[in-house]
C-alpha cells in the first residue's frame, strides 16, 4: 500500500483476501486504519491490525527525518502492545530521536545486531561509510562553474569507464529536472530522471530500467538515497549540499554494494563548503583530478553545444526556460531552509547568489518570478531582486509581472 495508487484497489484486494504480509507507507496505511471497513463489517484498524504478530519498521531514521513521528505513533495505537508482538527495527543510523522510538515501542530486552560495527548505540554512531568506496570532494572556483562542472565531470566519468553506471544526486527535484533537460534536450545525452515530481508509475518504470541496465546515468533527488538497490553502480556524484551528514552517507551507499568497489564524489559551491565540517570522522579527501577537470577549458565541440543551449534559453525556449525557472524557485527554497549551514551572511546574500546563478550561469534574460505566497513563506517578500508574478505564470514559465 502506498500513495499515488488507487485506494479502491487496496480495498478490493483486502476484501478478497487478507494478506499474510502487508508492506505500507505510513500515510496510506493510516488512511485504511482510520477509514476502511471490510465487507464483513470488520474495521480494518481495530479488528484486523490488532491481531498483528510481527511489526517491521524499516528505514526508521529516514521516517523520522521526513517528519513521520506522529504517523508512527498513530499506527502503533492500532497494534498490539509491545509485549504482545515481535518488533524488528532497521536503521542505518541511530540518532537520539530513534532511541526514543526504540524505548517506547520495543521490549526492554531487545537484541541489537550491528551489521557494520560502527559503534552501535554509542554517541557518534551512524558515521559509517563503505570502506570499499573511495570518497573525494572538490570545491568549485565559483558558482559560474556550476553547470560546466556537472557536464565535465559526468562526461569524464563516462569516458574513463566504458561500463559506467552513474547515480547523480542534486538537492531538489526541480534541479534534477533542469539538468536532465539540459543533457537530453541540449546535449543530446540520454539520462534517466527520477524524483518526487514524477508519478509513481513513472518512478517505478525508471527504477526498473536503471536496475536492469548494464550501464547508464541516473539523475535523481533523495528519493533514491535509501531503500533502493541498483546493481553495479560504479560512481555516485553529489552536486550541491546534501540534506544532512546522514543523507550524504545514504546516497554514497548506492555504490560499493555486495562487496564491490565504487567511487563517491561530492562537488560543492564556495558558499556550501562549510558542509565539510559536518563530515568529520569520515575519510574523504580533496580530489585534485576533479579540480583539474573542472578548471580545464571546454573543448570546441562541447563548448559549441553548450553555447547553443544557453542561446536557446536566452531566446525563450519554453521547455528549458520553464525547467530553469522551477530550478531557481526550488534552489531558493532549499537553501533558505538550510541557511544556517551555509557560508552566507543572510537571505539577501543567498538571494543574490540565486539570481546570479539563474542569469549569469543559466543565462535567463530576467530573474524568474515567485508567487507572493512563496516569497512570503521564504521570508524574502519585498527584498530587492524578488519578482512577484501570478501562479499561472510561474507554472507556464512566462514570468509576466502581475497587473496591479
N, C-alpha and C positions, 0 to 999 in steps of 0.2 A: 504494500500500500504506500503510495507516495503522491505528492501534489502534482498537478498538471495532467492527471488522468481522471477517468470518469468515476465519480463516486457511486453512481448506479451500477456500474460494472462490479465494483467491490461488493456491493450489496447482493447482487445476483450470485456471485461466487460463494459468499458466506452462507446464503440461504440454501444453496445446493449441497454444500458440504463444508463443515468446519475444518480448517487445516490443522495438521499436526505441528507445523512450524509457521509462524507469522513474522514477516520482516516488514518493518514500517518506519517511515519518518514520523517525527513527533507530531507535527501539525495534522496530518491526515489521520493518524491513529486517534488523536483526541476528538476529531470530528465524529468518528464512529463510536468511540466510547461514550460520548455525550448524547448522540442523536439516533443511533441505529437500533431499531427494534426488528428482530428476525421474524420470519413468518409464523413461527410457533408462539410468538408473543414474548419471547425471552428478550431481555435487554442485553445487548452485546457487552456493554460495560460491566453491569452488575452480575449478570447470570453466566456469562461466558468467561470473561477475563479473570474473575475472582478464582477460577479453577486453574490458573496458570501455575505450573510447577517449576518452570525454569525461565529465568529472565536473563537476557544478554544485553548489556549496554556497550555498544561498540563506538569507537572514536569519541569517548566520553569527554575528553578535554576539548575537542572541537565543538561538541554540542554546547558546552559551557561558553566557549569563545563566541559562539554565534548567538548567545543570549537565550538558550533553551532551558535555563534552570527552572523557570516557572512551569514549563511544559513537562519537564521530568517529574516535578512534584505532583502535577495533576495526574499523570499516568500512574504514578505509584499509588495514588489513592484508590485506584480500581483493582490493584493487585493484592494477593495475599500478603500478610505481614512478613517481614524478612525471615522470621524463624520458621515460616511455613513454606518457603520456597528456596530454591538454589539460585544464586546470583553469580553471573560471570561479568566482569567489568574489564574492558580492553581499552588501553590508553597508551599513547606513545610518550606522553609526559605526565608528570604528577604535580600539577600546581596546587596551591593551598585550597582553592575552592573545590577541587576534585576530592581532596581529603575529607572535606565536609560531606560530600555525597557518599563517600565510602563509609564514613562513620554512621550516617543516617540510614542508609539502605542496605548495608551488608552486615552479616553477623560479625561479632567482635573477634571471633577466632578465624577470620578468613585467611586463606593461604595465598601468599604472593609468589608469582612466578616471574622472575626478572629475565627476559629473553636477551637483553643487550648489556647487562652488567654495567650500568652507568650510575649506580648509586641508589637505585630504588627510591625509597621514600625519604632519603636524606635531603637536607637543604641543598638546593642547587641541582637537583636531579632533573632529568629531561634535557640534558645538554648533549646527549649522544648524537653523533653523526656517523654515517657509514665509513669505516676505515678504508674501504675499497674505492671510495670516491675522492678524487683529487680536487680540492676546493681552492679556488682563486678569486680575486676581486680586482677591479680596475675602477678608477675614478675618472670621469670624463673631464677633459680640459675645460669645457664649458657646456652649457645647455645647447649651444648651436651645433654641437657634435652629436646630439642625441639620435637623430634619425640615421645619420651616416653610420654611427656605431652599431645600431641594430642591423642594418644591411650588411656592413662589412664583416661583423663577427659571425653572423649566420652563414654568409657565403663562404667565409674562411673555414668554418667547421664542416661545411658540406664538401669543400674541395679537399680537405685533409683526410676525410674518411668516406670512402665510396659506400660503406654500409651504415651511413649516418642515420640515426633516429633521434631527433631533437625534440625536447619539450621546452618551450619558451614561455616564461611567465611575464605578465605585465600587471601593474597594480589594480586596474579596473577592467570590467567587461568592455566598456566603450573604447578603451585604449587598445585592447585586443582587437576589436573590430576595425579600428582605424589602421593598425599595422597590417592586419590581414588584407584589407582593401589595398593598401599601399603595395604590398607584394603581389597580390593576384591581379588587380586591375592595372597597376602602374608598371611593375617589373615583369609581369607575366610568369611569376614563380608560384607554383601551386603550394598552398599551405592549408592545413586543416585548422578550423576555427571552433573553439569550444568555450562557452561562457554562459552566465545565467540569463542573458538576454535571448538566447536561443530556446526554442521549445524543447520540452523533454524528449520528444521523438527525435528531433534533430541531434540533440546531445547523445542520445543512445546510439544513433547511427554513426556519428563521427567517432565516438569512443570505440565502437566495434571495428570500424575500418582501420583506425590507427593501431588498435591492439593487434590486428592481423597483419598489418603492413610489415614488410621486411626492412623498409627504410622510409623516412618521411620527416616532415616538420609539423609540429602541433603548436599553434599559438593559443594560449589559454589563460584564464584567470584562476583564482584559487579553487574553483570547482574541481580542478584536477590535482589539488595539493595532497589530498588524502583519499583513502578508500578505493583507489583505482590501481590496477596493475597492468602496465603496458610493458610487455616483454621486450628485452634487448634495447632499452633506451641507452644511448651512448653518452648523451650530454644534456644537462639541464642548465639553461641560461635564465637568469633572473634580471630583468631590466627594471630598475626602479626600486623604491623602498618596499620591502616585504611588510606585511601587516604586523609581524612580531618576530622575535627570535625563533619561537616555536614554529611559525609558519615557514620561515627560511629552511628549517630542518626538514619539515614535512615535504616541502617542494623538492628539496635535494633528494629525498628518498624515492623519487620516481626513477632514479638510475641506481646502478650498483646493487641490483636485487638478485636474489638467488645465487649469491657467491660471485657475481660478475663485477668487473670494474666499471668505472664511469668517471665523468668529469662534471664538476659543477662550477659555473662562473657567475659571479654577481657583478653587475655593472650599475654604478651609482653616479648621479649628477653631483656636482660640488655641494649643493645645499642638502643632499641626503647623506653625506659622508659620515655624519655622527652615528649612523646606524652601526658602523663597525664596532663602536663601543659596546653595543648590545651583544656582540658575538665573542666576548671574552671567554676564554676557555675552549674555543673551537679552533681547530688548526686550519686556518685559512690564510693564504699568502698572496702577496701582490703579484699580479700577472703582467710581467714585463712584455711578453709576446702580445697579449691583448692590447696593451697600450700602444705598441708599435703598429698593430693593425689599425687601431682607431685613428692614429695621427698620420698614417700614410696617405698620400694623395689618391684620390679616386682614379681608376684607370679611365681612359677616354670613353670607352663604350658604356660602362656603368654610369659614369658621370653624365653622359648624354641622356640616358634613360631617366635618371633622377631629375635632371633639369626639365625633361618633358613632363614628368609628373607634377612638379611644382608649377609649371606653366598651366597645366590643366586646372590646378587648384586656384591659381590667380585668375583664370578665365571663368571660374564659377562652376566647374564640373559638379553636377548635382550630387552624385554618389560620394565623391571624395570630400566635398565641402560639408555635406551632412555628417559624414563619418568623423571629419576633423572637428566639427562643432561639438558633437557629442563627446568626443575625447577630451576636448577642452573643459567642458562642463564637469565631467567626471574627474578630471585632473584636479580642478579646484576643490571639489567636494572631498576627495580622498585626502589631499594634502592639508587642507584646512583642518580636517578631523584629526590629523596626525602632527599638527604644527609644533607641538612641544618636543617632538623627536627630530626636528629639523634645525639646520643652521640658518635660520631667518629671524629677523627682529620681530616681525608682526605680520598680520594678514595683508597689510598694504604691500610689503615687500614680496610676499608669496604671490599676490595678485599680479604684481609687475612681472615676476618670473613666468607665470602662466600666460600673460598677454604677449610677452616677447617670444615665448615658445610657439604660440599659435600664429603669430605674424611673421617673425623673422625666420623661424625654423621650418614650420609647416608652409608658410607663405600665403596665408589668407590675407585678403585685401584689408579687412577690418576685423576687429575683435568680435567673436560670436556673442550673441545676446543670451541673457539669462532671464527667466521669468522673475517677476518681483518676489514671488513666494520663495523661489530657490535662493535668490540673493539674500533675502531676509534670513532664511534658515542658515545660510553660511556665515551670516554676520558681516556681509560686505555691501549691503544695500546703501547707496549714497556715496560710496567711495569713488574717487577718480579712477577711471578706467573700467567701470562697470557699465555695460549697456543693458538696458531693460527692454525686452521685446515680449510680444504675445506668446502664449503657449503654442498656438498653431504654427507660428514662425519658427519656434525652437524645434518643433517636430519635423518640419519640412526643410529646415536649413536655409530658408530665405533671409532670416535675421533682419527683417524690416522693423524699424522702430515703431513702438506703439503710438497711435494717434492720440493726442491729448484733447 
